[in-house]
């Protein structure tokens, strides 16, 4: 019924336009004669009037046909632009020549039936009336939007006067859903300053942003520079964040064309944009042949790192992708995502604990994995400090059981996800991961399986990281809590870290500890300030920052390499190899067995036992 009503409205509009056009043809014809004779009706020869009048029916019919061909009855005139104008001009020119042809054809014996200037005037008057009719739709819409703009005080400054900015301004002006008013445009091309885009003035360059935000009472800045480099984007953001305005940026234009996003859903500026470096890019297609046609198991596949491993592996044709995780909710979400994105993927999802020896044995006997990515672990430092026995049970014993099963069932390659906190650890989580690295290197010498570990720092946006916590605190109005003003961390995005993990897996020969180059360290307090600024607030004025003190086991800075380890480069400048540290493996395995038997008794002194196994563990250096 709704479609029928809409169709009826459409045809009523078309009939109205056709009736108007017929009247416009008649009126243009009469006005053309009057214009030739200075609008003095008495001066117009009667035979000119008669000839013009006789040709009108045929002229009107051909006008309707020509206008239909040039889409003058099917265009959306509320959004009319250059293309519609081209069609309108072309239609009027064609109709003028048809009118001339019809008149000359109907009066071959008398030469010109009307003055020759009649045809020029006819075309001009016809165009003027058709233009006024069609573009009145747009004029009415613009007037309505001006009234709407007066009702809303959300002033927007757009940075970038290119194609993206042009598209964005047009969308904001025409959209009834975006309650914004574009108050000015910024562009570094000084030749553009003072010009207008859709009626909006280009008010200055990037150096004028702060002054213009104050002068024009800007509430929101939208950065319409989708092709800007990370370095260039950071420079712009460093200026914009000082204004106290809310910041958004336009996604890439290719995404708009593909329909992946709409301009109405502007992307919130993220702290990733302020890292100011090019993203780490890995040509996975050239190195992921080692998973193609293989049974690949990912433990902890429902977590931040594990789920991204699954996404990237799924696109490279494994024989079977086997996800193992103890937490069913997040794993269920990953399962649904992969089924939707990779319908041809052979996927199996199992809920299981890596600590359950019998359960792991059944899984290995059933599916016979070729490659294992072991991401299952407890990783939250303060929580593990309060439950150190659980850190050992899950991280150490879980890894040990997985390593033993991989050896028993002749898995080709075993890649364990480690952390920079394993280097000279001051907390039990880092110490547990250091023991895991020792397990990997010990079993690599005793097995046909290639065991490797990949060590990296913090990943932006992962479960338990500071970024989601800061965002929640800002949304609540603060305060934002930072442990120490000088604390620094290495950061990488989840896709960057995982792509390097996969490439390290391709480089593996067995026994390596791969170390990812995380770039320059970042002060946590700077992350907090940037997130507050990007949310349109001022640190310590609108949103306070509170320093809570270092938590148990927490360091001011993390290290990627122990003193005993040398650094060896790989083909990828972002991936290095730490030299294995010599140790008494027999003694280590005895200690590991004793630890496994002791920890299940829930002792109070587990840290002392861990320190005997991992001498670099120094809990007294933590806070």
LUMNUZA-418040 format. One record per atom (N, C-alpha, C, O): y, x, z. Coordinates in pm, whole numbers, plus 50000, padded with zeros to 5 digits. Layout:
residues N
YXZ...
end
This chain:
residues 623
498795008450000500005000050000501265008850000502255005949933501185019550078502325028650083502575035149948503715036449904501475039249881501615045449748502195035649648503005039449562501775023049659502305012749568503795010849589504555009249493504225011149716505645009649748506435021549693507525019849638505865033649710506555045549661506675045349508507715048949453505595040949439505635039949293506685029949250507385031949150506795019149323507785008749290509195014249303510045011849218509445021649410510765027849429511075037549317512205038149269510055045249274510255054849167510655048049037511565052648969509975037049003510285030248877511615023048884512315022048783511975017849000513305011649015514395021948989515385019148922514195034149044515175044849023515265048648875516355050748822514105049448809514115053148667514785042448581515535045648489514505029748611515135018848535516635018948554517405016648460517075021748679518505022748706519145033848621520205031948561518475045548618519015056748541519055053548392520015057248323518025046748342518005043048200519155033448167519825035048065519375023548252520475014148229521815021348233522705018648152521945030648328523185038348336523375046548209524485047248157522295052648158522405061248040522795053247916523545057947832522265041047907522655032547793524155029647800524855030447699524625026247918526065023647935526875036347906527955035747847526325047947948527035060547926527155063647777528175068747733526095060547697526135062747552527225053947489528005058747407527275041247527528295032147473529685036947511530575037547427529865040247639531175044247688531615057547627532775059147591530665067247614530995080247555531425078647410532325085647364530775069347337531115066947197532545061547183533315066247100532895051647267534235045747259535305055747305536365056747244534995063147414535965072747465536185084147365537275089747358535145087647288535265098347189536285094447081537095102747039536245081647036537225077046936538625076546996539595080646933538705071347118540025070347181540635084247204541835086147186539795093847243540315107247268540855113447139541845120647142540195110447025540655115646896542045110646861542825117646796542345098246904543645092146872544515090746996545255081047011544425100547085545295101547203545235089147291546235085347352544065082947298543805071147382544755059447349545135051447435545105058947222545925047447174544995038747090544695042046976544545027847148543555019247081544085013646949543335012246853545375010646943545945004946821545945014946706545995011046590545875027846738545895038046634544515040546574544415047346471543445035346633542095037846584541815028746464541895016546475541485034746349541155026546231539955017546262539005021646328540035005246212539014995346243537644999446192536624996646257537595006346074536275009746019535585020746102534365021446102536355029146171535745038846262535075031646379533975035046420535775021446432535205013846543533935006646500532945006346573533985000746379532814993346330531615002746309530494999446346531865014346250530775023946227530165029046357528945030246370531035032046454530535036746583529725025846653528685028546713530225013546644529545002246710528164999746649527204997046721528075000546516526784997846450525725008546485524535005546489526175020646510525205031546537524745031846683523805039046717525405024046768525125024946911523685021246950523095028547029523085010446898521695007146939520725018546911519915022146997520805024146790519895035246756520195047446843519285054446885521485050046869521875061346953521355059747095520895069247157521425047347146520945044747283519435046847294518955052747390518705042047194517235043447197516845058147190515985062747266517465065447099517125079747087517545087347213516875096947253518645083147276519085089847400518025088347509517725097947580517475076247523516445074047624515225082947597514635088647688514865083847469513695091947433513955106747460513115113647517515145111647419515485125747440515565128947589515065139247633516195120047665516335122547809514965122547879514755129947975514055114347830512705114047887511985127347859511315132947945512145132147734511495144747697512025156247781511275165247820513315156047810513935166747889513895164048039514645170148115513035154948082512715152448223513895147448306513935149548427514835140948242515985135948318515635123648400516455118948480514425118248381513985106748461512905110448563512445101848638512495123048565511425126948657511825138348750511055142148837513025144048732513465154948819513935149448953514405138148963513785157949058514295154549191515755159049199516035170749229516655150049172518065153949160518695157349294519765163449298518045153549405518565157549536518495172649553519255178449630517575179049478517385193549489517745200449357517305211749333518535193849272518815199049138519475212849145520345215449228519015221549053519555234949046519805239048903520125230748818519655252048875519965257448743519035252048635519475249448523517765250348667516805245448567517155231348524517155228248405517455222748622517815208948590519105208448508519245200248418520045217448540521295217948463521015221948319521625216548226520105231448298519755235648163519155224048084519495222047967518265216348147517665204748081518735194448045518705188547937519675192348136520725182248113521605186047995521885177847908522055198747993522905203347884522155202547751522695197947650520905206947752520105206747629519925192547577520025190147456519665183247667519465169247627520725163447564520645156447463521875166347622523125161047568523455167247432523945160347343523185180247416523435186747287522525180847180522985177747070521245179347211520305173647114520695159447077520665155646960521075151647177521455137747150522725137047065522855128146981523645146347085524875146647003524535149246856525085142646768523635158746830523235161546692522455149946630522585147046512521645143346710520925131446659521905120446625521755113746522522895118546709523935108546682524655111646551524905102646471524975124446531525645128546406524745125846286525185120546185523475129446299522525127546190522385112846154522385109246036522255104246256522085089846232523305083846163523165075546073524485087846205525705082346144525845086645999526175078645912525595099845975525715104545836524645098345748524895095645630523455096245803522365090345726522655075745691522255070945584523345068745781523605054345757524825052145667525025040945621525625062345641526815060945555526885072645457527855080345460525885074145371525885085745279526995085045175527445095445127527435072745139528405071345030529845073245074530725075344991530085072445204531495072845249531865085845319532965087045373530935095945318531235108445388531155106245538530265099345586532085112045612532065110745758532485096645797533595092445762531615088945870531955075245910532915075046028533535064746056533045086146096533995087446207534635101246195534125109646121535735103746267536335117146261535345127846308534515125546397535455139646246534515150246283534645154246430533655158346491535825153346487536005156646629535325146646721535115149246840534965134846663534305124546743533035130146808532765127346925532265137846733530965142546782531135152246899530345152046994532145160746892532385169947003532785162347128532285164947238533715152547108534135144447223532965136247279532835134547400532125131147191530975123147233530065131447325529645126847431529765143747281528885152447361529495155747496528795156047597530825158247496531495161747622531485150147720531145151847837531855138147670531905126547759530495122547807530305118647922529525123547716528155120047755527665129547866527085125147965527895142547846527465152247947528155149548081527525149948186529455146848075530205144548199529665132848279529525133648401529355121848209528855110048281527425111948332527105108048444526575118148249525195120548293525195130348409524445128648506526025140648401526125150448509526585143748639526005145948746527625135648629528165128948748527125120048813527015119348935526345113148729525315104248782524215112148853523865109448968523675122148781522535129548838522935137648960522255137049063524005145148951524335154149060525015147049177525295153249280525285134249161525775126649277524685125749383524975124749502523395126049339522285126149435522425138249527522315137349649522675149849461522775162149540524045162049624524035166749738525125156949569526385156449644526245147849769526725151349876525565136249753525345127549868524485134349973524735133150094523465141549926522585148550021523365159550095523205161250216524205166850021524995177450084525955171750187526155177350294526565160350151527485153850245526765149550371527265150950483525545144150352524755139850467524385151750555524395150850678524055162950489523705174950565524905180750639524755186350748526115179350579527315183950648527555175850774527945181150878527315162750763527445154150881526405157950985526685158451105525165160650935524095164851025524445177851093524225179451213525005187551016525365200451072526385199151183526355206651281527285189451167528305187551268527705182851400528295184651507526505176751392525855171451512525095182251587524805180551706524765193451520523965203951581524795216651591525565219951501524625223751700525435235651724524585248351721524945258451781523455247851650522565259351639523035267851521522555266051408523965277051548524515285351441523575296951409523075303651499523345299151280522385309151235523105319551149523885316151060522825332151176523285343251092522055348951021521055352151084522155350150889521035355350811521325369650769522405372650717520375378550792520495392550752519695394550625518465393450626520385397350515519725399150386520205388850285519945376950301520895393450182521445384350080520675385249950521235382749843519385388949958518555389749838517895376449807518365365849850516795377149732516085364949694515565357449815515615345149820515065364949915514545358350035515645350950109515465339550150516805357550125517925351050192518415338850116518725328550175518475340149983518895328949898517965316949917518425305649933516655319549915515675308849932515785302550070515695290350084515985310750171516055305850308517285297050329517185286350389518435301450279519665293450294519505279950227519865269550284518945280050107518745267550034517825258150110518075246150118516745263850167515785255750241516425249650366516235237850396517185257750439517825252850561518835241850529518925231950601519585243650422520585233750386519945220550343520485209850370518795221450276518175209250222517185202750318516875190950303516685210250414515635204950500516205195850609517215198950671515525184850629515925175850737515225179550868515495173650972514325189350861513555193150979514115205451049513945206951170514785214150974515345226151035516735223051088517685222051010516865221551216518125217551278518995229851302519255233751416519435235751193520215248051199521385247251101521365239451006522385255351128523525256351036523765271151007524055278951098523655274950880523875288950843525375291450843526125285250768525795300650928527215302850952527735315350881528945317150867526805324050835527215336150766525985344250724524865341750769526235353950636525165362550585525605377050599526785380350581524645385850631524895400250643524125407450533522965404250507524775417050467524085425150366524765438650357525985439750366523955449150340524495462750337525175466150204525835476550195525025457850103525695460149974527145455549988527435443649988528045465250000529455461950023530055453749909531025446349930529475455049788529995447349674529775432449693530465424249633528805428849776528505414549798529375408249907529535396049911529935416649995530725411450107531915403550055532655408249968532095391550108533155382550063532685372349963533375362349939531515374649902530935364849809530245353749887530145354150010529775343549813529165331949875527775329549816527555331849697526845325049899525525320549857525365306149903525325303450023525275297049808525155282749840526245278449939525995270550030527435283749920528555279850004528665287450135529555284550215527765296950159527795304750283528325318650253527845325250161529305323150329529975335850301529175347650353528605347250462529135358350272528575371150316529685378050395530675382550338529505378850528530615382350616530695397150650531685401450709529675405050614529755419350645528425426250629527455420450580528385439050673527165446950665526565448050805527055441950900525495455950817524785456650946525665461351061525465457351176526655469851030527565474451135528445463451191529045465151297528525452051120529365441051165528575430351241529165420451286527285432151257526445421551314526915417451453527075405551481527125427251539527485423851678528815416451683528935406251752529835421551610531145414951610531075400951550531675391651603530325399251440530245386151375529495376151461529815364251459528515380751537527795371551626528735365751732528645354051767529645374251782530615369451882531665360551816532025350051868532145365051699533215357651630532755343851583533505334151592531525342951531531025330551473530175322451570529615312151532530065327051695529285319951798527855317551751527355306351752527215328451709525845327651655524845325951769524925332751871523885316951749522815314851846521505321451802520675325451885521325322651672520045327351620520265336251498521105333251413519525347151492519575356151376518225355651306517175357251369518255353451175517035353451095517115365250998518055366250919516135373951005516105385850918515295382450794514075380850801515975381450681515335377850554515175390250468515765391350361514385399550518514155412250447512645415050447512195424550512511865406950376510405408150384509845421250332508735425050369510585428150247510065440650190510605453050260510355464250216511355451150371511925462650441510825471050504509825465750552511015484150505510045493150567510125491650719511145487150770509045495250791509095494450937510265501950998510875497251094510595513650942511715521350996513025513950976513845513151067513225508450856514445500950827514515488450915515585485150967513385481750931513355469751015513715473051159514455465651224513205484151209513525488151346515015490651363515585486951465515645497051264517085499651273517875486551282518815485451360517475476751201518155463751204517925456951339518855451451398516675457251386516345450551512517055457051630517465450151723517205470251626517895477151735519345472351747519895471951857519945468551634521305462951638521265448351682522025444251770520375440651623520325426251649520015423051794520545413551851519145431051854518715427851990519855429552092519775424452203520915436952053522065438652143522965426252146523835425252233522755417152054523635405252046523265394552148524085385952180522025394952198521565384352288521145371852216520825361852281521135372152082520715360452004519195360251990518545370651998518655348551971517225347451943516965352951803517735350351711515885360351787515585366851660514325361051598513325358751666514395358851467513225355151388513305363051258514365368051220512155364151191512195370551060511315363150963510335356850999511705364250836510995357250730509765365250692509835377350674508625358450678507435365650631507605369850486508595366350422506635377350434506715382350297506795371250194506175360750212507555373450087507725363149985506405359749917506215348449872505475369749908504195366749844503455356149925502705348149869503675355950058503025345950141503615332150113502905322050115504915331750087505545318950055505025313549923504745301649909504885322649824504415318649692502975313649699502625303649637502155320849776500745317149788500535304849874499435299249878501585300649943501445288950028500815292050163500445282850235500695305050198500095308550325500985304250442500495300450548502295304750421503225300050523504365292950452504555294550332505135285150528506315278750472507535284850538507455290750645508665283350472509895288750529510215281750660510845287550748509765269150672510025261750795509355268250915509795266451028508285275850892507595282551004507965297351004507165305850966509185300151047509655313951052508865321651156508455316051258508645334451131507845342851220508715348051333509805353351311508215346451455508905352351568508865367451555507825373151523509985373951580510015388551580509145393451694509295388951808508235402651666507295407551764507645421851801508315428851726507175426051918507445439651962506815449851867507265461251861505775445951791505185454751690506255459951596506205471451552507255451351564508295455251469509165466451523509825473551447509165468051655510035478051715509335491651735509955501151783508055492551697507385505451706507965515251605507925527451625508525509751495509255518151402508415528051325508915538651288507155524951301506325534051222505545525951120505345513951134505125533051016504295526650915502945522850975502395530651053502405511150941501095507650994500025517150943500105522350832499025519351027497905527850987497075520350885496605509250911496905526150768496145519650663494895527750630494965539950610493775521050626492505527350595491895520050476491805507850475491475527650377490815521750260489365518950298488465526650265489145507650367487815504450415486825502350302485635505250315487315497150188486395494350077485675507050031484535506449986486355518250044485755530849995484785537050094484015545950057484805532650220483955539250320482995529850391482175534150471483095516750361482275507150434480935504350368480245494750403480555512750272479255510950209478115512550307477015507550285478385519650419477305522150515476895509650592475845509750657477685498750588477275486350654476705476250554476045466550593476965478450427476495469050325474965468750322474305479150313474425456750330472985455150327472275459050455471045460150457473045461250564472465465450691472575454150795473425445250784471685454750895471795445751010472725452551110472405463051164473885446451134474915452351219475055443951345475315431951338474885450251460475055443451588476385447651650476735459451651477125437751702478365440351774478215434351913478135422151927478175442852015478165437752151479605435552198480505442952159479805425452281481175422052318481945416452201483155418052191481215409752110481825404851985482835393752003483545390351908482925387952122483925377652146485225382952200486185375352214485295396052232486505401852287487515405752181487305403352062488605411752224489695415252131489225425252026489405422951907488635436252070488175446651978486915441951906486805443451784485975436451980484705432151920484895421751812484255422451707485775411951836485985401351736486625406751610486295402351500487545416451624488165422451505487155431051430487195431551307486255437751502485175444951436484355435351349484015438351235484045423851406483255413851332483995409151207483385407651101485295406751219486065401951104486025412250990485815408750874486235424851025486305435050920484925438450864484795441450745483885437950947482535440450898482065429050809481385431250710482445416650845481985404750771482405405250625481715399650539483515411750596484005412350458483335423150374483735425150259482315430250429481705441150355480185439450344479435449150347479755427050332478395423250291477275429150375476365435350320477315427350507476145431650584474965422350556475145410650521473755427650572472555419250557472555408350664472205396850637472955412150786473065402850898474115408350993474105420151027475035399651036475975403251142475505396251269475475384051276475145404251367474595399251493475615401351604475935412751639476135390451658477135391151765476455388151898475795377951913476635397251994476065395552127477205396152229477995405652230477285385852314478345385452416477885376352530477115367052509478375379252649478015371152766478945359152783478595349552851480145359852722481145349252739481095339652620481435343552508480665327352644480405318352532481645312252470481635309252351482725310452547483895303452492484565311252380484745306052270484945323752408485615331752305484655334852190485075335552075483375336652221482395339552116482225327652023482055329351903482265315752079482165303551998483335302651900483165298751785484545306351947485715306151859485545316051744485865312851629485055327951774484845338051670483795333251570483955335051450482745327051620481695321851532482265311651433481985312551313483055302251482483645292051393484595298251292484635294251176485375308151337486315314851246485575321851133485955320651017484515329251167483775336751065483045327350970482965330250850482515316351020481835306750932482795300750831482445298550715484025298050876485025292150786485515302250684485705298950567485735314750728486325324850640485295331350549485615335350437484045332550598482985339150521481765330050513480765332550580481845319450433480735309650430479405315550385478355310050418479425326550309478185332650262477605342650362476515348050339478315345250470477895355350567476635350850641476545339450688475665359950650474475357550733474845361550876474895373350909475085351550958475655353751092474715348251199474185337151186474525356051304473745351451419474535354951545474945366351564474735344951630475485346951754474555344251872473935333651881474465353951963473585352752079474375355052207475185364352216474135346552305474735348352437473735356252521472625351752547474155367952563473255376752638474065387552708475185390852667473495392952815474105404152887473435417152846472205417852838474245427452821473675440452786472955446652905472235456452888473135441153025472455446253144471035440753157470255445553238470715430553077469405424053085468415431252993468405428952872467595439953050466705448252971465745440052885465595442752766465115430152944464135422052872464795414252758464245413452648465955408752785466675401052682467045410152565466885406152450467525422152592467865431652486466615435652407466665437352285465495437352477464255441052410463845430352309463445433552197463935417752350463585406652260464505406552138464045404552025465795408652160466765408552050466465419851951466485417751830466195431852003465905443251915464615441151838464535444451719463605435651903462325433351835462445422651727461745423151626463345413051750463495401951655464335405851535463985402451422465445413051556466425415151449466475429551397466995431751287465965439151471465915453151426467255457951368467345460651248468295459051451469605463351400469575477551346468885486251399470335479851240470495493251182471675500651243471625512751265472755493251270473985499151323474445490651441474415478351434474855497151549475355489951666476775494751698477025506751707477685485251714479025487951767479035482251908478985470151927479115491052004479005486952145480405485652205481005495652247480925473452208482265470852262482205463152393483255460452453481005459452439480885451752563481215460752682480615471352699482185456352763482575464452880483575456552964484295447952915483585459953094484705455853179485805466153159485545478053170487035461753130488085471453097489345469953181490255478253170489445459553266490665457153340490725466453462489925465053555491655475953461491685486553561491835481153704490985484353787492865473253738493015468853878491835460353927491415461654041491305451553840490185443253882488945451653910488205448954005488725461853829487575470453852487745479153977486765482954041488995482254011489215489654136488785481254256488335486754356488925468254245488495459354354487005456454349486415452354449486375458454231484935455954215484275467854145483775466454033484285479454210483815491554142482325491154105481925496754004481525484454188480095483754157479845476354026478935479753951480655466054000480495458453876480865466753755480255465453649481875475453770482245484253660481075493453624480815495853506480375498653726479245507453701478075499753641477445504353546477775488153697476655480153648476845476453501475935478053420478005471453468478225466453332478485477753233477845478553128479405486553267479795496953172478735507953160478315511353049478305513553274477385524753270475955520153243475315524453147475445511253329474065506953313473865498853186472835500153119474845490453152474745482753027474685491752906473885489652815475555502052905475545511552793474235519452790473655521552683473775523852906472535531652914471355523652858470545529052782471275511052895470175502652846470265500352695469245500052626471475498852645471665497152500471295509952427470665509452321471685521452482471365534452420469855536652418469315541252318469175533352529467725534952534467025525852433466075529852366467515513252422466925503952326467155508752183466265507652098468335514252155468625519452021467685530851986467235531951872467385539352085466445550352062465035545052038464345549251946464635535552123463265530352114463015523351981461925524551925464005516051931463815508251808464415515051685464625508751581464695528051699465105536451587466325531051511466335530451388467335527151586468615523251526469225535551459469175546551515469785533851340470325545451267471585550951333471725563151347472505542151373473795546951422474275537951537474155525751531474805544351641475295537351760476715542151787476925553951815477685533051778479095536451798479595529451924479615517151930479995537152022480495531452147482015532052153482615542152117482625521252197484085520652213484435526252350484025520952452485205537152350485635543352476487145541452492487755533152424487745549152582489155547252614489785560552654489095569652699491105561452638491795573552684491745574852836491985585652890491425563952904491335564353050490095572053097489945574753216489205575553002488035583653037488395598453051487575606253100489575602253011490025616253019490645618553156491645612253192490045627553233490515630153370490795617053443491925614853489489805608453455490045594953506490485594753652490045602853734491365585353682491795583053819491375569353867491655565553981490715561753782490235548453820488765547053783488245554553700488105537553845486665536153828486305531553687485245535053635487185523753625486895519453487486865531553394485945532953314487875540253404487905552253321486725561453351486155567353259486365562653480485225571053517483925565553460483065573153415483795552353462482575546353406482485549053256481395551453204483605548853187483605551753044483325566553018482715570052916483765575253107483465589553090481955591753101481385599553025481305585053196479845586253208479165580853083478165586353037479725569953027479175564552902479235574952790478285576352713480355582252781480465592752680479405603552702478835608752606479155606752827478135616752859476735611752821475905619652775476485598852839475215592952796475045594252646473985597952596476115591152574476095591752427475735605952380474865607652295476415615952436476185629652391474815634852433474205642752360474325630452549473005634852594471905629152504471025636452459471965616252477470915609952398470985613952252469975613352182472145618052205472225622252065471345634652039470815636351930471205643052141470375655152126468885652052140468045660352107468565640152188467175636852219466625625752131465485621452150467405621052035466995609351958467305611251811468145619351774466605603551728466925603351585468145594751556468735595551448468515586551652469705578151636470965586751646471035595951727471955583851563473235590851565474165583551664474625572551635474415589651778475265583651881476655590051875476785602251874477685581551872479075586451875479905577151963479535565751988481025582352010481985574252086483345575352017483665585651957484125564952028485475564851972486435561852086486325551552152487375570952107488285570252221489695566852172490245573952087490275556252224491675553152189492375546452307491745543152408493685544552293494495539352403494645524352400493715517052365495825519652437496085505352449496275498952312496805505152220495825486652300496035479152176496965467452205496775460052302497955465952120498945455252138498295441652124497585438952027498545433052223498095419252212496665416952253496195405552245495945427252296494555425152336494495417652469495485417152542493335411952498493165404752624493435414052741492845424852750494335409852830494635417952947495735428052927496095435053021496285429152806497345438952783498685433552832498805421752866499685442552836500955438752896501755428852811502545421152864501565429052679502405420752592502225405852620503225399052644501005400452619500855386152653501385382952792501955372252814501185392252887501685389953023503205388953024503765379853084503885398352957505335398152952505855385152889506815379252938505195380752780505645368652712505545356552804506435348052805504475355652879504325344452974505405345053082505965334853120505675357053131506695358553235508075354853183508865348653254508385358753060509675355253000509775340252980510825334353006508685333952934508685319452913508945311953043509515301053043508505317753156508725311453286510115314453342510495309053446510875322853272512205326353321512235338953405513255342053467511125346253407511065358853479510615357053623510325345853666510545367853698510855381553654509725387653571508585383053576510075398153493509075405953422508705417753512509575425153557507425419353537506975429653631506475441953558505615441053470507015453553596506595466553543506235475153663506945475153764505125482553651504675489953769505585501553806505815504153925506125508553703506935520553733507905522753617507535520753502509145526953646510125528853536509755539953439510265540053327508885549253479508555560653393507175559553330506745568853261506465548753352505105547853300505125546553148505905538753093504255554253081504195553852934502755551652892501805554752964502605546052770501285543652715501335545652563502385544452500500155548652507499995549152362499595535152314498795528352378500165531052201499875517652152499475517752005499925526151926498625508351971498175506151835497815491351823497405485251921497955485751704497545471851687496025470951682495345480851651495495459151711494035457351710493445460451572492465467951566493985455051461493405458351329493465473351298492535478751238494555480151339494645494551316493525501951390492835510151331493365498951518492355505751598490955503351543490155512551534490665490951506489325487551459489045494051324487935498851301490015494351234489785500751104489485515551122488675521151047490135522051219489855536151245488485537851312487785547751287488105528151395486765528551454485705527851344484725535351346485905519051249484945517551139484895530251054483825534251008486055536351032486055548650953485385560051031484675568250973485625560451162484955570551243483445568751235482695578551233482995556151231481575553451215481035559051085479875563251078481855559050981481425564650852481335579950859480485585850793482215586250940482205600850952481065605851042480725617651038480475597051121479565601151228478375608951176477735605151078478095619851245476875627451220476015627951346474855631951343476635623751459475925623451585476535632651688476755644451662476815627151808477295635151919478805636351930479295641852029479545631551832481005633251834481665623351930481175612251952482785627751985483715618452048484945618251958485745627651957485085607551883486225606351793487445601951872487365593051957488575608251846489815605451918490845600551818491165607451722491345588651840492305582751748493725587351784494125587151900494455591251683495865594951700496675582051715496805574351620497215579851833497925567351862499415568151834500145558751864499895579351778501325580651752502065584851877501485590751968503355581751882504185585551996503995575652111503855563652088503995580652236503865571452350505125562952366506205566752323504945551452428506045541752446506185538752594505195536652664507425538452643507665534852783507465519752799507995511852721506705516052901506415501852924507695494152954507835482652912508625500253027509865493253059510665490352932511365480152925510575499252831511255496652704510625484852631511325476952568509275483752639508605472052580509105459252645509375449452577509215459552778509675447652851511095443952809511385432152785511995453952801513375451152762513455445652621514195436252593512675451652530512705447052391512215432652379512795424752305511155429352449510645415652442511665405652499511815394652446512345409552605513385400752662514515398852561514985387652541514955409852499516035409052401515625400852280516425392852229514385402652233513925395352116513775380552145513725372352053513695376952273513605362852310514985356452327515095344752363516025364352301517385358952309517985359752448518945352552479517425368352534517945369852671518395384152694518135393052614519075386052807519535399452842518755404352964518655397353065518195416552953517445421953067518325423453190519475427753181517755419853304518405421253434519615412053452520235411953558519955404353348520985394153363520335380353356520375372653453519745377353240519035364553226517615365553283517145356553353516945376453251515565378553295515505391653373515705402353315515225391253502515165403753579513875411453553512825405553526513965424653562512795433353556512555438953696513455444753756511355436953746511015441253882509935451953875508925450253806510145463053945509165473853950508285471854074508785471354186506985470754050506045467154157505285479054214504585477554314505415490754153504675502454199503355504054126502745494154085502915516354110501655518954041500505512154115500435512254237499605506454038498445499654094497345509854123497385521054072496375506054205495295515354237494615520754111494215513154023494485533854104493815540153992494665541853867494155546353764495945538353874496795538553754497575551653746498085556553847497675557153624498435569453600499775566153534499935555653472500725575453549501995573853479501805575453328502505569053249500875583953289500635586253147499145588353127498425592353218498685585553005497275587352972497125599552881498055603252808495945605652887495635617252804494535613352706493695604852735494555619752591493535616952490492445627652486491385625552427492695639252549491775650552536491715658152668492745660452731490505662152709490345670552826490575685252788490445688952671490905693352886491215707352859490045714652794490235723352710488815710852836487645717852784487345714152639486635721552570487865703152593487555698352459488515704552358489725704452378487965709852251488805714352140489065702652046488405692352055490025704251958490375693551864489985697751723490445708051673489145689851661488725692451523489205681051434489045669351470489795684351319490335674151229489235668151142488165673951124489525656251089488645649750992489445647250865490605651250856488835640650769489525637550643490695628150665491625627750584490655620450775491765611550809492575618250918492055621551025493875620350892494725627350988494885619751118495355625351217494495606951120494595598751241493335599751328493305594351439492295606351278491035607051352490695621651377490655629751285490445625051504490075638551543488755638051619488295627451662488145649851635486865650751705487015660251823487465671551807486635655451943486625663952061485305671252073484245665152057485345684052099484125691952108483325687852231483905686552339482015685752219481195681952334481275692352444481315704352417481305687752569481355696752684479925699552729479105690452743479635712052751478305715952795478025710452935478905710653022476785705652958476415700653090474905701753107474175703353010474475700753230473045701053263472495686953240472645678253325471865684853125471445671353087470335666053178470335654153211469395674653218468325670053305468865665153439468465654853491469795672953491470435669053618471205656053602471185647253688471905655053489472685642853461471775630553456472115620153512470645631553389469735620153376469145616253512468945604453539468875626253598468385623153733469455615853813469175606053882470675620753801471785614253872471995599953822472305590853899471825598153693472005584953633470945575253687471255563753717469735579853698468665571553752468945567953898468765556453938469375577853976469705575354117470865565354129470865556554216471855567054042473005557954043472575543654013473035534254078471685542053915471235528653877470495521753991470585509554007469765529354070469025523654183469955521054302469725511754380470985529354316471865528254433472915517154417473215510154513473465515654297474575506454279474165491954303474995483854343472905488654279472455474754298472375470954446472215459154479472495480854535472505477954679473905474354728474105472054847474875473854635476275470654665476855480054770477335475454874476825493054745477335502754844478865502854850479535497754761479395508754956480845510054973481365523354921482575524954904480465532954897480905546454861480535550054717480255561754688480535540354627480105542954490480995553154421480535560454333482265553854460483185563354396482725577854421482855586354334482195580454539481725593954569480545597554480480445608854434479645588054457478505590454369478965592954225478455601754156479955585054182480475586554045481115600254028480985606453923481825605054132482505617954122481505629354108481795639454044480325627854169479305638254156478805639254011478475650153963478755627653943478265627453805479355631653707479105639153612480595626753731481725629653642482765637353723483655631253782482675650553726483565658753811485045657253780485895659953865485375652853657486795651553622487425639053684488635637153675486605630553746487105618453812487825622353940487225628254030489105618953949489935622354066490635609854116491815607854086489945601354192490565588954237491765591254328492655582754335491805602654397492925605154488494235607254416495295606254477494185610254284495425612154206496015598854161497185598354123495235588354165495765575254131496615570054244496605575454355497365559454215498245553854317497435546454421497995540954516
end
